[in-house]
Amino acid sequence: MSADGLFDRAVDAVLDRAVLAAVGRAGTPGRIRFTERQLYYETCRVLRPVRAVPRRVPFTPAPPVRYERFEEALRRQQGRGRLPGLLPPVPAGARRSAPPSAEPDLHDYGLPRLLVCESRSVVRMLLANDVHLEAACPVFAADDLPLDPRLTAGLGRVEGATVHVLHDASVAGIALTARVRAALRDTAPGVRVASMGLVPRHATALHLTSRHEAGHEAGPASGAAGPASGQGDMADRGERLRSVLPSALGAGELEWLARGRSAEVESVPPARLLRTVLRLVRGPRTAGPSVWTGLRELRTTGFMTWPTGPARRHEDTRR
């Protein structure tokens, strides 16, 4: 066998072990269900741990392995049946339709909260982990808009009702909140629409694996005009973004976006994503036993906070 062939086999062996380790980490604590992209980002964390970097140092590492190479390892493990917890991919063009209710007056009640996610894969993951039951909150994807009029009517019956928006730290993702607000302006004018994240400061604080959007370079643009021209182009992109994105974004965040950087919600570790969504959607709540899941212990920290001690073990009650 050639030296190249031996090297490829060695890389495949390392990647196979990393995928198996990532499966165990993504499903912990309890038996969390996770998406393929969540498993990819967990594999990236296995291959390139960032624990040695002080948490106060903000940065977003590049992925240590191409997604295509990860998919090859994933198919090998799927053939061996060694991927518990992995959700099947969402069919192309799938849209969620609300099932007919057995209770004809269900839509006559008020609806205090609703969650809209940019990614349908994230919607599937949250539903698979019973977040809609634990938080008493319907979960929809952005391409489900406009919402069923019965849902918007339910939102309008509750003072202070909120539609939460969960999106990527990207230009399109951050702009989604304004899209949702515009979609509800006529049908539910008094409903609050709030972004849950991600934004660049979340991504850098959590050291999330980031990627570059197509058409952008990692550094200043190259060419005959030299670096000064690239820096000017970057400044122009930043100014354009400032005119269309929320004013709460800092200059460093706009620069991060102007460089074409982005971080997906699925790059957040699954357990942290679940507890953050529960904490932010439900708000303060008196602790007590849950009849649905054991996910309550997952909501102790959020995107902008760090654990202050060892995480308590989550005992999953689903069978």
Stockholm file with secondary structure:
# STOCKHOLM 1.0

chainA/1-319         MSADGLFDRAVDAVLDRAVLAAVGRAGTPGRIRFTERQLYYETCRVLRPVRAVPRRVPFTPAPPVRYERFEEALRRQQGRGRLPGLLPPVPAGARRSAPPSAEPDLHDYGLPRLLVCESRSVVRMLLANDVHLEAACPVFAADDLPLDPRLTAGLGRVEGATVHVLHDASVAGIALTARVRAALRDTAPGVRVASMGLVPRHATALHLTSRHEAGHEAGPASGAAGPASGQGDMADRGERLRSVLPSALGAGELEWLARGRSAEVESVPPARLLRTVLRLVRGPRTAGPSVWTGLRELRTTGFMTWPTGPARRHEDTRR
#=GR chainA/1-319 SS CCHHHHHHHHHHHHHHHHHHHHHHHHTTTTTCCBCHHHHHHHHHHHHSCCTTSCTTSCCCCCCSSCHHHHHHHHHHHHHTTCCTTBCCCCCTTCCCCCCCCSSTTGGGSCCCEEEEESCHHHHHHHHHTTHHHHTTCCEEEGGGCSCCHHHHHHHHTSTTCEEEEECCBSHHHHHHHHHHHHHHTTTCTTCEEEEEECCHHHHHHTTCCCEECTTCCSSSCCSTTCHHHHHHHHHHHHHHHHHHSCTTSCHHHHHHHHTTEEBCGGGSCHHHHHHHHHHHHHCSCCCCCCSSCSGGGGGSCCTTCCCSSCCCCCCCCCC
#=GC SS_cons         CCHHHHHHHHHHHHHHHHHHHHHHHHTTTTTCCBCHHHHHHHHHHHHSCCTTSCTTSCCCCCCSSCHHHHHHHHHHHHHTTCCTTBCCCCCTTCCCCCCCCSSTTGGGSCCCEEEEESCHHHHHHHHHTTHHHHTTCCEEEGGGCSCCHHHHHHHHTSTTCEEEEECCBSHHHHHHHHHHHHHHTTTCTTCEEEEEECCHHHHHHTTCCCEECTTCCSSSCCSTTCHHHHHHHHHHHHHHHHHHSCTTSCHHHHHHHHTTEEBCGGGSCHHHHHHHHHHHHHCSCCCCCCSSCSGGGGGSCCTTCCCSSCCCCCCCCCC
//
